[in-house]
Amino acid sequence: MTTTSAVRAARRRDRRVYTRSHPVLFALLALSGRRPVTRLGGTVLVHGDEAYRHALTRIPLDRTAGGTTGGAARELSVGGALFDQEGTGHRVARRAVADPLGAAGTERLRPVWRDVLDRRLAPLGAGRAVDLVPLARELSGVAVRALLDVPGDPEDIAEAAVRAAAAAVRDHLPGPRPPGTARAAVAAAARLEALLSPSEPGEESALRAMLAVAAVNTTVAALPRAAAWCADAALWDQAADERLRPSLVSELLRVTAPSPVLPRVAAADARLDGCPVKAGNRLILVARHAARAHSDPPDARHPAPPAVAQLVFGAGAHACPGARLARAQLDDALAALAPYRPAVVRARVDRRAALPGWRSLTIHATSAPRESR
C-alpha cells in the first residue's frame, strides 16, 4: 500500500536525475515555476498547463531556430524531419509514420521487445540483480530495428541514438560549450544515420534518425525511472492489476516527463497568459510543470485528466507520434516486473544524457512469480 512517506522517498530519488544532471536548469525552473508564465529578458518560461497548450497550438513557432529541437535536427542532419517541418511537408512525414506507430503497428512490434523482457528479467527469478538501463537500451534498439526494418545490432543502434541526442543537447545548452561539441554532435548524428540508412543520406535517412533518437531516448529515460517509482512508492499492486495498469502507465509517463522541457522560438508577436511575447523570443515550455509532475504523484486510482497527462508528449499537430509506442513498451515492462515486486539496490544518475535519467538502476526481486513457487 502506498504511503505518504513512500511517495516522498520515491520523489526524492527521482529528483536526483534533475539535480545531478542539469542542476542549474532545474534550479531556474523551480524558482520561476510559481507563475504560469515568467519572462526573463528575451526568454519566456511557460509552466501552466493552459499556457503550455496555448504556446504549442496557437502561437506561430520558428521550427528551424537555433536552440530548438527542430533547429538541432536540421543542423545535425541533411534534411528536416518532423520536428522542424510545417504544412504539406509535415503532413506527409506524419502520414509516413502513422501506420508503423499506430495501434496495428505497435502490436506487430510487441513480440520483439517482450522477448527482451523475458530474457533480461529471468535472472530475477534466480535471485540475481538486474540493471534496467541496459535492458531499456536493448528493448528500444530492437523496437527501432523492427520499426524501421533495418539490419544491425540493436544495442549499437540504441547506443548511437543515445550519443547523438546527448551530443546535440551539449551543443545547444545555454552557456559556454566545451571545445569540439558541435563536431561531436555532427559525427554522432552521421553514425546513427549510417546505421539506419546505409545508402545515400537524404530526407528519409533524417526521418529515420530522428525517430530512432526519440524512441530510444524516451524509453531509456522513462522505463528505469518508472520502475524506481513503483519500487519506492509501493505501486507494484497497481502494476500487477490489468485494469489499473494502463492508467498507471499514463501516470508514470506524466510524472517522469521523459522530455521535461521543450525549447521553442516564437515566430510572431503574441500574448501568453497576459505576458507579451515578441517574435524571436525563446520559449522554454516546461512539460514537467504543465503535466503537474512536480506536485501530483502517480496514482492509477486517481489519475490526472487525460488532457493534462498527454502534455508530456506535446499538443496539437506536432504532438509526439510515438506516444502509443512508449505506453505499450512501459505497459509490458511493468507487467513483466510486477510479479517480482523488485526493490532498487543501486542507482546512478547519467550526467551526460540528453534526457534526465539513470546511468544504471539495479533491482532485485522481493517476491517470486507464482508459477515459480
Short mmCIF file of the C-alpha atoms (twelve columns), coordinates in Angstrom:
data_MODEL
# 
_entry.id   MODEL 
# 
loop_
_atom_site.group_PDB 
_atom_site.id 
_atom_site.type_symbol 
_atom_site.label_atom_id 
_atom_site.label_alt_id 
_atom_site.label_comp_id 
_atom_site.label_asym_id 
_atom_site.label_seq_id 
_atom_site.Cartn_x 
_atom_site.Cartn_y 
_atom_site.Cartn_z 
_atom_site.pdbx_PDB_model_num 
ATOM 1   C CA . MET A 1   0.000  0.000   0.000   1 
ATOM 2   C CA . THR A 2   1.304  3.432   -0.942  1 
ATOM 3   C CA . THR A 3   2.014  5.761   1.987   1 
ATOM 4   C CA . THR A 4   2.959  9.416   2.169   1 
ATOM 5   C CA . SER A 5   6.478  8.523   3.293   1 
ATOM 6   C CA . ALA A 6   6.874  6.081   0.403   1 
ATOM 7   C CA . VAL A 7   5.806  8.737   -2.098  1 
ATOM 8   C CA . ARG A 8   8.272  11.187  -0.566  1 
ATOM 9   C CA . ALA A 9   11.071 8.645   -0.855  1 
ATOM 10  C CA . ALA A 10  10.182 7.981   -4.492  1 
ATOM 11  C CA . ARG A 11  10.115 11.684  -5.279  1 
ATOM 12  C CA . ARG A 12  13.457 12.287  -3.550  1 
ATOM 13  C CA . ARG A 13  15.099 9.588   -5.626  1 
ATOM 14  C CA . ASP A 14  13.550 10.791  -8.875  1 
ATOM 15  C CA . ARG A 15  14.574 14.411  -8.265  1 
ATOM 16  C CA . ARG A 16  18.190 13.293  -8.373  1 
ATOM 17  C CA . VAL A 17  18.029 12.796  -12.141 1 
ATOM 18  C CA . TYR A 18  17.385 16.542  -12.439 1 
ATOM 19  C CA . THR A 19  19.524 17.949  -9.647  1 
ATOM 20  C CA . ARG A 20  22.618 15.948  -10.623 1 
ATOM 21  C CA . SER A 21  22.393 16.075  -14.407 1 
ATOM 22  C CA . HIS A 22  21.061 19.612  -15.034 1 
ATOM 23  C CA . PRO A 23  21.316 21.381  -11.651 1 
ATOM 24  C CA . VAL A 24  21.379 24.974  -12.911 1 
ATOM 25  C CA . LEU A 25  18.462 24.488  -15.273 1 
ATOM 26  C CA . PHE A 26  16.451 22.643  -12.608 1 
ATOM 27  C CA . ALA A 27  17.045 25.406  -10.055 1 
ATOM 28  C CA . LEU A 28  15.987 28.080  -12.560 1 
ATOM 29  C CA . LEU A 29  12.779 26.235  -13.417 1 
ATOM 30  C CA . ALA A 30  11.983 25.613  -9.757  1 
ATOM 31  C CA . LEU A 31  12.429 29.295  -8.873  1 
ATOM 32  C CA . SER A 32  10.327 30.534  -11.786 1 
ATOM 33  C CA . GLY A 33  7.588  27.941  -11.504 1 
ATOM 34  C CA . ARG A 34  5.335  29.812  -9.111  1 
ATOM 35  C CA . ARG A 35  3.551  31.562  -12.005 1 
ATOM 36  C CA . PRO A 36  2.111  30.053  -15.207 1 
ATOM 37  C CA . VAL A 37  4.305  32.320  -17.368 1 
ATOM 38  C CA . THR A 38  7.506  34.146  -16.393 1 
ATOM 39  C CA . ARG A 39  9.657  36.438  -18.541 1 
ATOM 40  C CA . LEU A 40  13.416 36.612  -18.020 1 
ATOM 41  C CA . GLY A 41  14.770 39.076  -20.576 1 
ATOM 42  C CA . GLY A 42  14.176 37.615  -24.027 1 
ATOM 43  C CA . THR A 43  13.154 34.231  -22.627 1 
ATOM 44  C CA . VAL A 44  9.616  33.275  -21.618 1 
ATOM 45  C CA . LEU A 45  9.270  30.312  -19.274 1 
ATOM 46  C CA . VAL A 46  5.903  28.559  -19.528 1 
ATOM 47  C CA . HIS A 47  4.788  26.382  -16.602 1 
ATOM 48  C CA . GLY A 48  0.971  26.366  -16.560 1 
ATOM 49  C CA . ASP A 49  -0.918 23.667  -18.443 1 
ATOM 50  C CA . GLU A 50  -3.221 26.042  -20.345 1 
ATOM 51  C CA . ALA A 51  -0.380 28.411  -21.238 1 
ATOM 52  C CA . TYR A 52  1.765  25.446  -22.352 1 
ATOM 53  C CA . ARG A 53  -1.015 24.144  -24.618 1 
ATOM 54  C CA . HIS A 54  -1.669 27.654  -25.970 1 
ATOM 55  C CA . ALA A 55  2.022  28.117  -26.820 1 
ATOM 56  C CA . LEU A 56  2.161  24.871  -28.786 1 
ATOM 57  C CA . THR A 57  -1.119 25.226  -30.650 1 
ATOM 58  C CA . ARG A 58  -1.838 28.941  -31.109 1 
ATOM 59  C CA . ILE A 59  1.480  30.798  -31.246 1 
ATOM 60  C CA . PRO A 60  3.406  30.621  -34.567 1 
ATOM 61  C CA . LEU A 61  6.761  28.954  -33.883 1 
ATOM 62  C CA . ASP A 62  10.063 29.164  -35.745 1 
ATOM 63  C CA . ARG A 63  10.844 25.481  -36.080 1 
ATOM 64  C CA . THR A 64  14.309 25.950  -37.575 1 
ATOM 65  C CA . ALA A 65  15.633 28.423  -34.991 1 
ATOM 66  C CA . GLY A 66  18.872 27.628  -33.203 1 
ATOM 67  C CA . GLY A 67  18.477 26.068  -29.787 1 
ATOM 68  C CA . THR A 68  15.185 24.359  -30.620 1 
ATOM 69  C CA . THR A 69  14.512 20.683  -31.275 1 
ATOM 70  C CA . GLY A 70  13.858 21.353  -34.945 1 
ATOM 71  C CA . GLY A 71  16.892 23.574  -35.251 1 
ATOM 72  C CA . ALA A 72  19.121 20.895  -33.776 1 
ATOM 73  C CA . ALA A 73  17.635 18.290  -36.131 1 
ATOM 74  C CA . ARG A 74  18.291 20.487  -39.157 1 
ATOM 75  C CA . GLU A 75  21.853 21.329  -38.115 1 
ATOM 76  C CA . LEU A 76  22.771 17.718  -37.416 1 
ATOM 77  C CA . SER A 77  21.195 16.148  -40.484 1 
ATOM 78  C CA . VAL A 78  20.982 16.663  -44.207 1 
ATOM 79  C CA . GLY A 79  17.216 17.179  -44.133 1 
ATOM 80  C CA . GLY A 80  14.378 18.251  -41.874 1 
ATOM 81  C CA . ALA A 81  12.290 15.622  -40.167 1 
ATOM 82  C CA . LEU A 82  9.011  16.062  -38.282 1 
ATOM 83  C CA . PHE A 83  10.415 18.472  -35.687 1 
ATOM 84  C CA . ASP A 84  11.126 21.405  -37.995 1 
ATOM 85  C CA . GLN A 85  8.551  20.946  -40.739 1 
ATOM 86  C CA . GLU A 86  5.325  22.801  -41.401 1 
ATOM 87  C CA . GLY A 87  2.402  22.488  -43.809 1 
ATOM 88  C CA . THR A 88  2.448  19.842  -46.518 1 
ATOM 89  C CA . GLY A 89  5.922  18.526  -45.661 1 
ATOM 90  C CA . HIS A 90  4.904  17.912  -42.072 1 
ATOM 91  C CA . ARG A 91  1.631  16.215  -43.044 1 
ATOM 92  C CA . VAL A 92  3.454  13.888  -45.456 1 
ATOM 93  C CA . ALA A 93  6.041  12.964  -42.822 1 
ATOM 94  C CA . ARG A 94  3.334  12.328  -40.204 1 
ATOM 95  C CA . ARG A 95  1.477  10.038  -42.605 1 
ATOM 96  C CA . ALA A 96  4.704  8.126   -43.241 1 
ATOM 97  C CA . VAL A 97  4.975  7.178   -39.560 1 
ATOM 98  C CA . ALA A 98  1.255  6.914   -38.753 1 
ATOM 99  C CA . ASP A 99  0.906  3.245   -39.694 1 
ATOM 100 C CA . PRO A 100 4.038  1.787   -38.040 1 
ATOM 101 C CA . LEU A 101 3.391  3.824   -34.868 1 
ATOM 102 C CA . GLY A 102 -0.371 3.216   -34.821 1 
ATOM 103 C CA . ALA A 103 -2.290 0.508   -32.991 1 
ATOM 104 C CA . ALA A 104 -1.658 -2.245  -35.557 1 
ATOM 105 C CA . GLY A 105 1.997  -1.306  -35.995 1 
ATOM 106 C CA . THR A 106 2.596  -1.301  -32.250 1 
ATOM 107 C CA . GLU A 107 1.025  -4.741  -31.867 1 
ATOM 108 C CA . ARG A 108 3.298  -6.072  -34.600 1 
ATOM 109 C CA . LEU A 109 6.328  -4.804  -32.672 1 
ATOM 110 C CA . ARG A 110 5.359  -6.109  -29.229 1 
ATOM 111 C CA . PRO A 111 6.802  -9.632  -29.594 1 
ATOM 112 C CA . VAL A 112 10.305 -8.301  -30.270 1 
ATOM 113 C CA . TRP A 113 10.564 -6.318  -27.049 1 
ATOM 114 C CA . ARG A 114 8.696  -8.937  -24.992 1 
ATOM 115 C CA . ASP A 115 11.463 -11.378 -25.868 1 
ATOM 116 C CA . VAL A 116 13.981 -8.901  -24.448 1 
ATOM 117 C CA . LEU A 117 11.950 -8.540  -21.236 1 
ATOM 118 C CA . ASP A 118 11.658 -12.309 -20.767 1 
ATOM 119 C CA . ARG A 119 15.391 -12.867 -21.271 1 
ATOM 120 C CA . ARG A 120 16.718 -9.843  -19.406 1 
ATOM 121 C CA . LEU A 121 14.448 -10.286 -16.359 1 
ATOM 122 C CA . ALA A 122 14.938 -14.049 -15.995 1 
ATOM 123 C CA . PRO A 123 17.878 -13.584 -13.554 1 
ATOM 124 C CA . LEU A 124 15.468 -12.005 -11.046 1 
ATOM 125 C CA . GLY A 125 13.817 -15.394 -10.633 1 
ATOM 126 C CA . ALA A 126 17.204 -16.914 -9.787  1 
ATOM 127 C CA . GLY A 127 17.863 -14.337 -7.072  1 
ATOM 128 C CA . ARG A 128 20.262 -12.226 -9.146  1 
ATOM 129 C CA . ALA A 129 20.157 -8.458  -9.647  1 
ATOM 130 C CA . VAL A 130 19.280 -6.804  -12.961 1 
ATOM 131 C CA . ASP A 131 20.298 -3.384  -14.280 1 
ATOM 132 C CA . LEU A 132 17.293 -1.882  -16.053 1 
ATOM 133 C CA . VAL A 133 19.257 0.640   -18.140 1 
ATOM 134 C CA . PRO A 134 20.931 -1.919  -20.465 1 
ATOM 135 C CA . LEU A 135 17.545 -3.659  -20.654 1 
ATOM 136 C CA . ALA A 136 15.861 -0.415  -21.734 1 
ATOM 137 C CA . ARG A 137 18.561 0.219   -24.337 1 
ATOM 138 C CA . GLU A 138 18.217 -3.211  -25.904 1 
ATOM 139 C CA . LEU A 139 14.420 -3.056  -25.756 1 
ATOM 140 C CA . SER A 140 14.353 0.286   -27.541 1 
ATOM 141 C CA . GLY A 141 17.004 -0.848  -30.024 1 
ATOM 142 C CA . VAL A 142 15.091 -3.957  -31.108 1 
ATOM 143 C CA . ALA A 143 11.908 -1.899  -31.420 1 
ATOM 144 C CA . VAL A 144 13.627 0.684   -33.642 1 
ATOM 145 C CA . ARG A 145 15.271 -2.011  -35.739 1 
ATOM 146 C CA . ALA A 146 11.897 -3.700  -36.317 1 
ATOM 147 C CA . LEU A 147 10.078 -0.387  -36.790 1 
ATOM 148 C CA . LEU A 148 12.482 0.787   -39.491 1 
ATOM 149 C CA . ASP A 149 13.171 -2.698  -40.885 1 
ATOM 150 C CA . VAL A 150 16.940 -2.270  -40.782 1 
ATOM 151 C CA . PRO A 151 19.773 -4.735  -40.041 1 
ATOM 152 C CA . GLY A 152 22.374 -4.211  -37.380 1 
ATOM 153 C CA . ASP A 153 22.869 -4.836  -33.693 1 
ATOM 154 C CA . PRO A 154 20.021 -3.279  -31.638 1 
ATOM 155 C CA . GLU A 155 22.383 -2.232  -28.870 1 
ATOM 156 C CA . ASP A 156 24.616 -0.452  -31.404 1 
ATOM 157 C CA . ILE A 157 21.549 1.381   -32.716 1 
ATOM 158 C CA . ALA A 158 20.479 2.367   -29.208 1 
ATOM 159 C CA . GLU A 159 23.990 3.486   -28.267 1 
ATOM 160 C CA . ALA A 160 24.257 5.629   -31.403 1 
ATOM 161 C CA . ALA A 161 20.849 7.217   -30.731 1 
ATOM 162 C CA . VAL A 162 21.778 7.977   -27.117 1 
ATOM 163 C CA . ARG A 163 25.120 9.501   -28.151 1 
ATOM 164 C CA . ALA A 164 23.537 11.591  -30.905 1 
ATOM 165 C CA . ALA A 165 20.953 13.038  -28.536 1 
ATOM 166 C CA . ALA A 166 23.498 13.702  -25.770 1 
ATOM 167 C CA . ALA A 167 25.900 15.404  -28.168 1 
ATOM 168 C CA . ALA A 168 23.134 17.586  -29.604 1 
ATOM 169 C CA . VAL A 169 21.995 18.669  -26.140 1 
ATOM 170 C CA . ARG A 170 25.553 19.521  -25.032 1 
ATOM 171 C CA . ASP A 171 25.973 21.627  -28.161 1 
ATOM 172 C CA . HIS A 172 22.718 23.543  -27.587 1 
ATOM 173 C CA . LEU A 173 22.669 24.094  -23.830 1 
ATOM 174 C CA . PRO A 174 22.965 27.757  -22.784 1 
ATOM 175 C CA . GLY A 175 26.385 28.968  -21.720 1 
ATOM 176 C CA . PRO A 176 29.935 28.161  -22.823 1 
ATOM 177 C CA . ARG A 177 30.422 24.943  -24.745 1 
ATOM 178 C CA . PRO A 178 33.425 22.635  -24.363 1 
ATOM 179 C CA . PRO A 179 35.644 22.601  -27.468 1 
ATOM 180 C CA . GLY A 180 34.504 20.230  -30.170 1 
ATOM 181 C CA . THR A 181 30.873 19.790  -29.083 1 
ATOM 182 C CA . ALA A 182 29.459 20.829  -32.464 1 
ATOM 183 C CA . ARG A 183 31.841 18.483  -34.271 1 
ATOM 184 C CA . ALA A 184 30.965 15.625  -31.904 1 
ATOM 185 C CA . ALA A 185 27.240 16.217  -32.403 1 
ATOM 186 C CA . VAL A 186 27.519 16.088  -36.192 1 
ATOM 187 C CA . ALA A 187 29.674 12.936  -36.043 1 
ATOM 188 C CA . ALA A 188 27.241 11.179  -33.685 1 
ATOM 189 C CA . ALA A 189 24.282 12.004  -35.926 1 
ATOM 190 C CA . ALA A 190 26.171 10.811  -39.012 1 
ATOM 191 C CA . ARG A 191 26.978 7.488   -37.344 1 
ATOM 192 C CA . LEU A 192 23.327 6.942   -36.443 1 
ATOM 193 C CA . GLU A 193 22.154 7.761   -39.970 1 
ATOM 194 C CA . ALA A 194 24.761 5.379   -41.395 1 
ATOM 195 C CA . LEU A 195 23.481 2.555   -39.173 1 
ATOM 196 C CA . LEU A 196 19.867 3.155   -40.169 1 
ATOM 197 C CA . SER A 197 20.280 4.166   -43.822 1 
ATOM 198 C CA . PRO A 198 23.470 2.748   -45.344 1 
ATOM 199 C CA . SER A 199 22.563 4.178   -48.761 1 
ATOM 200 C CA . GLU A 200 22.834 7.840   -49.825 1 
ATOM 201 C CA . PRO A 201 21.704 10.176  -46.997 1 
ATOM 202 C CA . GLY A 202 18.622 12.298  -47.549 1 
ATOM 203 C CA . GLU A 203 15.222 13.209  -46.156 1 
ATOM 204 C CA . GLU A 204 14.366 9.567   -45.443 1 
ATOM 205 C CA . SER A 205 17.587 8.927   -43.520 1 
ATOM 206 C CA . ALA A 206 16.992 12.076  -41.465 1 
ATOM 207 C CA . LEU A 207 13.454 10.955  -40.605 1 
ATOM 208 C CA . ARG A 208 14.733 7.517   -39.592 1 
ATOM 209 C CA . ALA A 209 17.430 9.029   -37.377 1 
ATOM 210 C CA . MET A 210 15.025 11.414  -35.657 1 
ATOM 211 C CA . LEU A 211 12.532 8.594   -34.989 1 
ATOM 212 C CA . ALA A 212 15.330 6.483   -33.538 1 
ATOM 213 C CA . VAL A 213 16.575 9.325   -31.326 1 
ATOM 214 C CA . ALA A 214 13.077 9.999   -29.978 1 
ATOM 215 C CA . ALA A 215 12.118 6.344   -29.476 1 
ATOM 216 C CA . VAL A 216 15.369 5.234   -27.840 1 
ATOM 217 C CA . ASN A 217 15.913 8.206   -25.550 1 
ATOM 218 C CA . THR A 218 12.306 8.291   -24.337 1 
ATOM 219 C CA . THR A 219 12.407 4.609   -23.381 1 
ATOM 220 C CA . VAL A 220 15.877 4.718   -21.832 1 
ATOM 221 C CA . ALA A 221 14.883 7.718   -19.709 1 
ATOM 222 C CA . ALA A 222 11.356 6.667   -18.741 1 
ATOM 223 C CA . LEU A 223 11.423 2.908   -18.138 1 
ATOM 224 C CA . PRO A 224 14.023 2.760   -15.310 1 
ATOM 225 C CA . ARG A 225 12.574 5.868   -13.653 1 
ATOM 226 C CA . ALA A 226 9.058  4.401   -13.783 1 
ATOM 227 C CA . ALA A 227 10.284 1.144   -12.250 1 
ATOM 228 C CA . ALA A 228 12.022 3.079   -9.458  1 
ATOM 229 C CA . TRP A 229 8.767  4.922   -8.720  1 
ATOM 230 C CA . CYS A 230 6.908  1.614   -8.484  1 
ATOM 231 C CA . ALA A 231 9.545  0.174   -6.163  1 
ATOM 232 C CA . ASP A 232 9.881  3.195   -3.891  1 
ATOM 233 C CA . ALA A 233 6.200  4.226   -3.765  1 
ATOM 234 C CA . ALA A 234 4.836  0.654   -3.468  1 
ATOM 235 C CA . LEU A 235 2.958  0.723   -6.770  1 
ATOM 236 C CA . TRP A 236 3.547  -2.879  -7.795  1 
ATOM 237 C CA . ASP A 237 -0.003 -3.869  -6.852  1 
ATOM 238 C CA . GLN A 238 -1.309 -1.322  -9.348  1 
ATOM 239 C CA . ALA A 239 1.191  -2.533  -11.953 1 
ATOM 240 C CA . ALA A 240 0.017  -6.126  -11.495 1 
ATOM 241 C CA . ASP A 241 -3.667 -5.210  -11.948 1 
ATOM 242 C CA . GLU A 242 -4.586 -5.393  -15.648 1 
ATOM 243 C CA . ARG A 243 -7.448 -2.955  -15.097 1 
ATOM 244 C CA . LEU A 244 -5.285 -0.343  -13.391 1 
ATOM 245 C CA . ARG A 245 -2.030 -0.779  -15.296 1 
ATOM 246 C CA . PRO A 246 -2.966 1.342   -18.381 1 
ATOM 247 C CA . SER A 247 -3.804 4.240   -16.080 1 
ATOM 248 C CA . LEU A 248 -0.611 3.689   -14.081 1 
ATOM 249 C CA . VAL A 249 1.416  3.761   -17.313 1 
ATOM 250 C CA . SER A 250 -0.078 7.128   -18.223 1 
ATOM 251 C CA . GLU A 251 0.553  8.426   -14.707 1 
ATOM 252 C CA . LEU A 252 4.177  7.275   -14.647 1 
ATOM 253 C CA . LEU A 253 4.893  8.842   -18.030 1 
ATOM 254 C CA . ARG A 254 3.272  12.044  -16.769 1 
ATOM 255 C CA . VAL A 255 5.392  12.109  -13.620 1 
ATOM 256 C CA . THR A 256 8.680  11.066  -15.213 1 
ATOM 257 C CA . ALA A 257 8.064  13.527  -18.101 1 
ATOM 258 C CA . PRO A 258 10.824 12.000  -20.273 1 
ATOM 259 C CA . SER A 259 11.182 15.304  -22.192 1 
ATOM 260 C CA . PRO A 260 10.714 17.721  -19.264 1 
ATOM 261 C CA . VAL A 261 11.492 20.881  -21.242 1 
ATOM 262 C CA . LEU A 262 10.610 21.817  -24.841 1 
ATOM 263 C CA . PRO A 263 12.720 24.710  -26.216 1 
ATOM 264 C CA . ARG A 264 10.922 26.738  -28.878 1 
ATOM 265 C CA . VAL A 265 11.180 30.198  -30.512 1 
ATOM 266 C CA . ALA A 266 8.214  32.466  -31.271 1 
ATOM 267 C CA . ALA A 267 7.809  33.368  -34.952 1 
ATOM 268 C CA . ALA A 268 5.346  36.244  -34.341 1 
ATOM 269 C CA . ASP A 269 4.215  38.625  -31.610 1 
ATOM 270 C CA . ALA A 270 1.607  37.166  -29.255 1 
ATOM 271 C CA . ARG A 271 0.346  37.185  -25.697 1 
ATOM 272 C CA . LEU A 272 0.573  34.257  -23.341 1 
ATOM 273 C CA . ASP A 273 -1.462 34.356  -20.133 1 
ATOM 274 C CA . GLY A 274 -1.171 38.150  -20.221 1 
ATOM 275 C CA . CYS A 275 2.569  38.124  -20.868 1 
ATOM 276 C CA . PRO A 276 3.701  39.758  -24.127 1 
ATOM 277 C CA . VAL A 277 5.721  37.506  -26.438 1 
ATOM 278 C CA . LYS A 278 7.812  39.041  -29.214 1 
ATOM 279 C CA . ALA A 279 8.901  37.372  -32.436 1 
ATOM 280 C CA . GLY A 280 12.300 35.830  -31.763 1 
ATOM 281 C CA . ASN A 281 11.698 35.318  -28.048 1 
ATOM 282 C CA . ARG A 282 12.849 31.973  -26.739 1 
ATOM 283 C CA . LEU A 283 10.034 29.915  -25.177 1 
ATOM 284 C CA . ILE A 284 11.001 27.365  -22.534 1 
ATOM 285 C CA . LEU A 285 7.940  25.124  -22.282 1 
ATOM 286 C CA . VAL A 286 8.205  23.173  -19.028 1 
ATOM 287 C CA . ALA A 287 6.308  19.947  -19.697 1 
ATOM 288 C CA . ARG A 288 7.182  18.670  -16.219 1 
ATOM 289 C CA . HIS A 289 5.247  21.508  -14.592 1 
ATOM 290 C CA . ALA A 290 2.425  21.681  -17.155 1 
ATOM 291 C CA . ALA A 291 1.693  17.991  -16.516 1 
ATOM 292 C CA . ARG A 292 1.931  18.591  -12.726 1 
ATOM 293 C CA . ALA A 293 4.715  16.037  -12.418 1 
ATOM 294 C CA . HIS A 294 6.367  18.105  -9.699  1 
ATOM 295 C CA . SER A 295 3.288  18.252  -7.490  1 
ATOM 296 C CA . ASP A 296 0.932  15.310  -8.135  1 
ATOM 297 C CA . PRO A 297 2.387  11.817  -7.584  1 
ATOM 298 C CA . PRO A 298 1.308  8.925   -9.819  1 
ATOM 299 C CA . ASP A 299 -1.880 7.165   -8.778  1 
ATOM 300 C CA . ALA A 300 -3.778 4.871   -11.132 1 
ATOM 301 C CA . ARG A 301 -6.855 5.083   -8.922  1 
ATOM 302 C CA . HIS A 302 -6.970 8.894   -9.064  1 
ATOM 303 C CA . PRO A 303 -5.198 9.831   -12.302 1 
ATOM 304 C CA . ALA A 304 -4.712 13.283  -13.748 1 
ATOM 305 C CA . PRO A 305 -7.131 14.260  -16.530 1 
ATOM 306 C CA . PRO A 306 -6.056 12.759  -19.886 1 
ATOM 307 C CA . ALA A 307 -5.623 16.236  -21.381 1 
ATOM 308 C CA . VAL A 308 -3.036 17.008  -18.692 1 
ATOM 309 C CA . ALA A 309 -1.243 13.650  -18.843 1 
ATOM 310 C CA . GLN A 310 -0.901 13.941  -22.624 1 
ATOM 311 C CA . LEU A 311 1.077  17.191  -22.321 1 
ATOM 312 C CA . VAL A 312 4.350  15.305  -21.766 1 
ATOM 313 C CA . PHE A 313 4.021  14.288  -25.437 1 
ATOM 314 C CA . GLY A 314 3.230  17.832  -26.591 1 
ATOM 315 C CA . ALA A 315 -0.008 19.152  -28.056 1 
ATOM 316 C CA . GLY A 316 -1.504 19.944  -31.436 1 
ATOM 317 C CA . ALA A 317 -0.219 18.910  -34.853 1 
ATOM 318 C CA . HIS A 318 3.337  18.414  -33.598 1 
ATOM 319 C CA . ALA A 319 2.456  16.153  -30.644 1 
ATOM 320 C CA . CYS A 320 4.760  13.139  -30.424 1 
ATOM 321 C CA . PRO A 321 3.526  10.400  -32.797 1 
ATOM 322 C CA . GLY A 322 5.287  7.741   -30.711 1 
ATOM 323 C CA . ALA A 323 3.165  8.148   -27.562 1 
ATOM 324 C CA . ARG A 324 1.309  4.888   -28.197 1 
ATOM 325 C CA . LEU A 325 4.599  3.015   -28.649 1 
ATOM 326 C CA . ALA A 326 6.018  4.450   -25.410 1 
ATOM 327 C CA . ARG A 327 2.893  3.467   -23.464 1 
ATOM 328 C CA . ALA A 328 2.876  -0.069  -24.886 1 
ATOM 329 C CA . GLN A 329 6.538  -0.637  -24.014 1 
ATOM 330 C CA . LEU A 330 6.103  0.609   -20.452 1 
ATOM 331 C CA . ASP A 331 2.889  -1.402  -20.012 1 
ATOM 332 C CA . ASP A 332 4.681  -4.614  -20.987 1 
ATOM 333 C CA . ALA A 333 7.705  -3.780  -18.826 1 
ATOM 334 C CA . LEU A 334 5.548  -3.181  -15.738 1 
ATOM 335 C CA . ALA A 335 3.562  -6.367  -16.375 1 
ATOM 336 C CA . ALA A 336 6.824  -8.336  -16.566 1 
ATOM 337 C CA . LEU A 337 8.315  -6.704  -13.460 1 
ATOM 338 C CA . ALA A 338 5.263  -6.726  -11.185 1 
ATOM 339 C CA . PRO A 339 5.379  -10.445 -10.189 1 
ATOM 340 C CA . TYR A 340 8.877  -9.934  -8.779  1 
ATOM 341 C CA . ARG A 341 7.954  -6.814  -6.742  1 
ATOM 342 C CA . PRO A 342 11.534 -5.585  -7.265  1 
ATOM 343 C CA . ALA A 343 13.337 -3.131  -4.982  1 
ATOM 344 C CA . VAL A 344 16.094 -0.753  -6.044  1 
ATOM 345 C CA . VAL A 345 19.568 -1.851  -4.954  1 
ATOM 346 C CA . ARG A 346 21.724 0.825   -6.610  1 
ATOM 347 C CA . ALA A 347 21.039 3.892   -8.723  1 
ATOM 348 C CA . ARG A 348 23.490 6.175   -10.519 1 
ATOM 349 C CA . VAL A 349 22.472 9.301   -12.442 1 
ATOM 350 C CA . ASP A 350 23.528 9.725   -16.063 1 
ATOM 351 C CA . ARG A 351 25.080 13.191  -16.056 1 
ATOM 352 C CA . ARG A 352 25.657 13.258  -19.819 1 
ATOM 353 C CA . ALA A 353 22.324 12.013  -21.173 1 
ATOM 354 C CA . ALA A 354 20.051 14.201  -23.277 1 
ATOM 355 C CA . LEU A 355 17.059 13.457  -21.053 1 
ATOM 356 C CA . PRO A 356 17.175 13.193  -17.251 1 
ATOM 357 C CA . GLY A 357 17.658 9.554   -16.359 1 
ATOM 358 C CA . TRP A 358 19.735 6.847   -14.724 1 
ATOM 359 C CA . ARG A 359 23.102 5.599   -15.940 1 
ATOM 360 C CA . SER A 360 22.346 2.414   -14.037 1 
ATOM 361 C CA . LEU A 361 19.376 1.310   -11.944 1 
ATOM 362 C CA . THR A 362 19.894 -2.105  -10.368 1 
ATOM 363 C CA . ILE A 363 16.973 -4.024  -8.902  1 
ATOM 364 C CA . HIS A 364 16.419 -7.347  -7.163  1 
ATOM 365 C CA . ALA A 365 13.262 -9.371  -6.607  1 
ATOM 366 C CA . THR A 366 11.438 -9.343  -3.275  1 
ATOM 367 C CA . SER A 367 8.865  -11.869 -4.463  1 
ATOM 368 C CA . ALA A 368 8.817  -14.839 -6.832  1 
ATOM 369 C CA . PRO A 369 6.235  -15.256 -9.615  1 
ATOM 370 C CA . ARG A 370 3.513  -17.688 -8.597  1 
ATOM 371 C CA . GLU A 371 4.403  -20.229 -11.269 1 
ATOM 372 C CA . SER A 372 7.944  -20.426 -9.782  1 
ATOM 373 C CA . ARG A 373 6.742  -21.188 -6.261  1 
# 
